[in-house]
C-alpha cells in the first residue's frame, strides 16, 4: 500500500503532494505558490498579504447559504530536523512519506511535516471535494509559525470575515484545545577571541547523540535529556580535572525543539590523553544510569582530531560554560488552575558558533501567565549578561485564555460524542498556537483547535496515526455540516 491508497483518500493525496514541497520557516515561497495555483485551478478567490499569508475563500454550497462563516486555519511552514548523519537538503529535497505499522513517517531520518501539513491537506480537501457541503469557508494559511509566528503577528485586523475559527494544528486525537501558552525567545551572543595552543597539544571530537528530543512545549515536562546541558557538564568536568581547551561547541538546532545532539572539540596535553578517554567513558555510563529508560539510546563517542592552531580564550570558555550551567531548563511552575498543565517552562535550545566570531545561545520561554513568562525570560537574561554576553529578547506572542462557554466547543463536543460514543478531553496546551495572536486582532473570534495524533513532532521520529486521521476528518466534517445558521 502507498500513501495515496489510504483513507480519507483525498487528504492523504494532498498530504503526499505537500510533503514534496520544501517549506521550512521563512522559506515558504514554493508552498505559497502551490496554494495559489490550487485556488486558481478550482476557481476559488485567493488573496495574500504583506507577510505572505494566504487566504482562500469558498462560497456556501446550495442549501448552506445561511450558515455561519468559518475560518479553517493551519500554518504553511514545518520544522526541519534530521540526524547529523542524514543527508537532506531542506531547500530542494522532497520528504517521502512511508507507511509503518499503522503510522505514516518520513522515509529518511527527518521530520515528516505532518505538523502542520495534515492541516493544510484537510483544508484543501474541504475546498475542492464536491461531496463536502458546507457554509461559507475561509481557509487561512499562515507563514513562519514554527520560528516566530510572523504570519499571525502581522495578520491584518480587517482581513477575515468569519467569527468562528477552527485551528487544525493540534496533535492528540480525542482532545479539544481551548487554550495555549504564550512564548518568547531570549538569545545571547558571546563575542570571542582566540589564543594559540601548545605545539604538542592533542585534540578530540566528542559526539553526544541518541536523545529523544521533541516539541519544547508538549514534551518539556517528560524529563528527556538536554544535549546542551549534558555536553556542557562534561566539558566543565574535563576542564576541572585536566585543563582542556575548547574550540568548537555545537548543540541543538531549533528554538522550539528539545536539543538531541551535541558536538565539541577539545585540546589537552599528551599526558592527559588516556585519562580523558577513561573519564568520558565513565561519564557516559553514569549519565545513562541517571537517565535510565528515559533515554535508552544516549551515546557519547570520541575520536582523535588534528589539533587546531587556536582555541577559545580561556576566559570566554569559562564564562560560556558557567552561563550554560546556571541557565535553567525544563518546567519552572505547574498550573494551579488546571491539574497536570505546565504553567511556565524554558528550553535551553541550542549553542552555535557563527561566522563573525560569536557564540549564539538560543533559549525559548513559554507560559500561560504573561508576568511569569517575562520573569523567567529576565532571569535568563541576567544570567547571560553577568557572563558578559549580549542579550536580545523577542517580543513574543500571547497565550490563549480558555472559554468554556464557547459555542464552537459545545458543537464539537456534541459531534464527538455522536460519532465516537464518548466524551472528548477538553483542555489547554502548553505548546504555542497562533490563536492568542488572532484574538488580539479579532477579539470576537470563537475558537477551538483539534487534529489527528502526531507523535515525535519536531524530531526525526515524527509520525502520524492513520486511524486517528480518519477520526479527525470525520469530526471536522460533522462539525462543518452542523454549523448553525446566522
N, C-alpha and C positions, 0 to 999 in steps of 0.2 A: 504494500500500500504506500502511496505517496501522499504528500500534504493535501493536494487538490482533491483527493478522494474522500477526505474526512468530512464529517457533518458538524456544523452547518457549512455546506459546501462553498457558498459564496464568500463567507467570512474567511475561510482558510485559503481560498484562491487569492483574495485580495491581500491577505497577510503574506503569502508567498511572494507576491509581486513587491510588496513593501520591503521585505527582507533583502531584496536585491538592489535596493536604493541606498547608497551611503547617506547617513543623516545624523552625524554627531552634532552636538550642541554648537551653535553659531556657524554651522555649515549645512544649512537646510535648503539650499538653492534647488537641489535635484528633487527632493520630496515636494517642495512647494510647486515646482513646475509640473510634477506628476499630478498633484491635486487640481491645479488649474486646468490642465489638459483633460482630466477626468470630468470636470464640471462642463467644459465646452462640449465634450463628447456626448454628454447626457442632457444638453440644452438646459443647464441649471445656471442661475445667477451666481456669479462669484466675484468677490472683492478681496483686495489685500490692503493692509495698512502700512504705515511707515516703518514699523518694526518687523514686518514680514509675516504677520499672522494672516491666515486665510479664512474667509467666511463664505460658505456655500449654502444657498437657500433653496429649499424645496417647498413648493406651494402645497396647500392641502389637497388631498385626494378627494374625489367626489364622495359626498356623504360625511366628510370630516371637516367641512369648511368652517364650522362654528367652534371647533376645538381650540383650546388654549395653545398658543405657540410655545414651542420648547426648544431650548438650546441643548445640543449634544456636543460635549467638549472633550478633546484629547490634545496631547502635545505631539508635535512632529519629530522632535529630537529623541535620541536614545543615548544611553551610556555605553561607551566603548571600552570594555575591559577584556583583557586576554592574559594568558600566562606569558611570562617573559620568553619562553621558548617557542611560542606560537607565532608564525609568520602571517600577518594580516595587515593589509593597507586599508585603513579606515576610510580613506578618501576615494578608493576605487573598488575594492573587493566586495563582492556580494556576501551576504550571510546565507548559508544553505541550511534550511531547517530540515530536521530528520525526526522520524517517529521512534520513540524509545519507551516501550512498555507502558503505554497509556499517557505518555507525555510527548511534547514536541520540544526539542532543544536544537542548538546550533551544531552543525556537523563538526566544526573545529572547536577548539577550546577558547570560545569567545562568548560574550554576551549575545543573547538572541534578539533583543529588541522587542519582545512582547510587551514590555514597558516602554512605550505605550502604543506599539504597532497594532496590537489587537484591538485597541480602542478605535484607531483610525479605520481598521478593516470593518468594524461594526458600523461606523458612520457611513462608509462608502456603500455598504450593503443596504442600509436604510434609504440612502439617496437614490439607488439605482434599481433595486428589485421591484418590479411592477406588482408583485404579490404582496408587498408590505404596504398596507394602507394606514396613513397617519394624518393628523392635522398638520399645520404649517411647522416646518422644521428649519432651524438654523444650525448648521454644523460649523463649529469653531475649532480651528486647528492652530494652536499656539506654538511659538518658537522658544527655544532656549530654556525650557522648563528645568532641565537637569542641572544647568550650571549657573542659573541666576534668575530664572523666571522673568526674563526680559519681556517676553511677549505679553504676559499678564500685567506686568508693571506698566507697560506702555499702551495697554488697551484703551481705545477711545471710549469716553463715557457715554457717547450717543450712538454707538455702532449697533448694539444688539437691541432688538425689539421685544424679545421674549422676557417673561418674568419668572420662568421656571428653567432651571439648568440641571442637567444630569452629567456629572463628571465621570468619565469612563477610564479612570486612572487608579483603580484600586486593585488589590492583588489577593483577596481572600473571598472566594465564593461563599455565599451564605451569610456574609457580613455586610451591613449597610452603614456607610460612614456619613456622619453629620457634623464632624468637627475635625480639625487638624492643628498641628503645632505651627508656630511661626519660626522663622530662622534667619540667620545672618552668618557671614564669614568674617574671621579675623585672620589676616595674613601678615606674616612677619618676614623681614628681609635682613639677613646678616651680610654686611659688606666685609669682604675678607681680602687679606693679602697672603702671600705665601713665603715660605722660607726654605732654604736649601737643606738637604738631608746629608747625613754622613755617607761617604763613598761606599762603605762596606755594609750599608743597611739592606735588609731583606724585605720582601713585601708579600702579602697575602690578599686575595679577594675572598670575602665571606658572603655567602648567599643564604638567605633565610627564605624558604618557600613553603607552600602547602597549607597555609592558613585558610580558613573558610571565607573570610571577608564577608561582604554582604551590604545591604542597604543600611546607611548610617542612622536611619530613623527606625525602621522596622526591627533591626537586629541589635541595636545598641545595648539592650538590656540582657543579651544572652551570654555575656561573658567570653565572647570569642577573643582570641589573641590579637594584639595590635602589633604589626611588624615594626612600626617606628619605635614603639616602646621597648619591644624585646631586643632589637638590634642596638638601640641606644644604651640599654642596660648592660649588654655585653661589651660595648665599647668603653663604657665607664670602668667596668671591672678590669678589662685588659689594660687600660691606661694606668689604673691604680696599682696594678701588680707588676707591669712590665714597661711602662712608659712608652706607649705606642704613639706614632704619628698617624694622622688621618688625611687622606687626600681625595676621598670621594665617599659620600653617604647619600644614597638614593633610596627612597622608600615610598610606598603608596602611589596613588595616581590621581584619583578624583576626590573632590571635596565631599561628595555625598556617598562615598563608598568606604567601608572599613578597610584599612590597608592590609593586603595579603602577603606582600613580598617586600624584602629589603635587601640592599646590596651595599657593602662597604669595602673600601680598600685601605689597608693599613701598612705602616712600615715599623720596623723594630730592629734591634741588634741581633746579630747572628747567634749570640749566646742564648737568646730567649726563644729561639725557633721551636724547639721540641716542647718546651713548657707551654707556649701559647697554643700549639696544636692540641696538647692534652687538655688544656683548660677549655677550649672551645667544645671539645667532645663532652667534657663533664658538664658544661653549661647546657648543651643540648639535652642531655639526659635529665638534668634537674628540671629544665623548662617543660619537657614532655611529661614528667611526673606531676608538675604543678597544674598543667592544663588538662591532663588526663584525657578522657574520652571527648572532651570539648574540641580538641584539636589533634585528632589522631594522625594527621598527615604532615605535621610540622617536621621540617627538615632543615638542619644547618650544616652546610658543607663549605669547605675552603680549598683553595688551590693556590699554588705559587704564581706570582706575577713578577714581571720585570719591575724593578724598583724605579719610581719616578725621580726626577731631579728635584722636585719641590713638593712640599706638603702645606697644609693649612698652618698659619701661625698658631702656636700653641695656645695663646690666649683666646683666639676665636674658637678653636676646637673645644676648649673647656667651657666657654660661655654657651656654645650651642648644646653641648651635652647636658649641662646643668639646666638650661631652659627647657629642653625636651623632657628631662627627668621631672621637673616641677609641674609641667603642663598637665592638667587633668585630662582624663579621657573616660568616657562612659556616662552612666546615669549620675546626675547630680541630685535630683529630687524626684520623688514619686508624687503623683497627684493625690491630694486629699479628698477630691470630689468624686473621682472615678477610680474604682478599685482596679489595680493592675495596669494603670496607664502611667507611662513615664511623663512627668511634667517637664523636666529640664534635663538636657544632656549636652555633651560636647564630644566631637570627633576629632582626634589628632590624625589628620588625613594623609599628609604627605610631606616629604622633605626632598628638595631637588636643587642641584647646583645649576645656576643659569649661566648664560654666555657672558654676562657682564660682571663676573666675579661677585656674585651674590648667592646666598643660600636662601631659598624660599621655603617657609614652613606654612602650610595651609591647615587651618582648623575651621570647623563648622559647628555652630551652636543652634539648638532647637529648644523651643519652649512654648507651652500653651499660655504662659504668663509673660507679658511683654517686659515687665520690670525684671523678672528673673532671667530672661534672655539677655538683656543688656548687662545685668550684674555678672553673669558668668563670662560674657564676652570681655567686659572690662577687667575682670580678674586675670584672664589670659593675656590681655593687652599689657597689664602691669608686669607680668612675669617676663615677657619678651623685651619690654622697654628697659627693665632693670638689667637685662643681659646685654643691652647695647644695640638691640635690633631696631629697625624702623618698622612701624606697625600701621597697617591700613585696615579699616573696618568698613564693610559694605553696609549700605542702608538696610538691606534685608527685606523680609516680607512678613506680613502679619499672620496671625493664626485665624482660624475659623471657629467661632463660638457655636456650640450645638443649639439647635432649635427643635425641641422635642414635639412642638405643636405644628410642625411643617406639614403642609398638605401633600407635597410630593413624597414625603416619608410615609405618611399614612397610606397613600395609594400603593406605594411599592411594597409595604408590609402586607397589605391585603393580597396583592398579586402573588407574593412569595408563598403565603400560606395556601392559597388556592392551588398553585402549581405543584408544590412540594410537600404539602401536608404538615408543615412545622413552621415555627416562628424563626425568622432570621435574627441574627445578633445585630443589635444597633449600638454603635459605639463611635468614639473619636479615635483618631490615629495619631501617633507621634511623628510620623513622616509628614513632610510638607506637601500640601496640594495647593493649586492655584486659586482655590475658592475664596480664601481670605482676601486676595487682591481683587477678585471680581466684586466682592461685596463693597470694597472701597469705591469702586466706580459705579456700581449698580446696587444700592442699599436695599432695594425691594426684592432682590432675587431670592427665590425659594430653591434650595439646592440639596442634592444628595449625590453620593459617589458610590458606585459598585462596579464589580468586574469579575473575571474568572480568577482561578487560583494560579498564581505565578510564584514559583519558588526560586531562591537564589538570585533575585534581581540585583543588578549592578555587579554580578560576578560571572565568570565563565561557566558556572553551573546553572545559569538561568534556564528555566524550563516552564512550560505552561501545561496545565492539565487539560487533556482533550475532553473528558467528561464534564468538567466544570465550565468549559467554554460553551457547551451546548446549553447548560442551565443558565448561564449568563445571558445568552441570546434569547432563550425562551422568556426570561424575566423582562428583558428590555422590550421585547415585542409586546408582551402583555401590558406593561406599563403604558407604552405609547398608544395602544389600542383603547385604553381606558382613561386617557387624559380627559378631564371634564370639559364641558362647553364653557365658553366665556360667560 
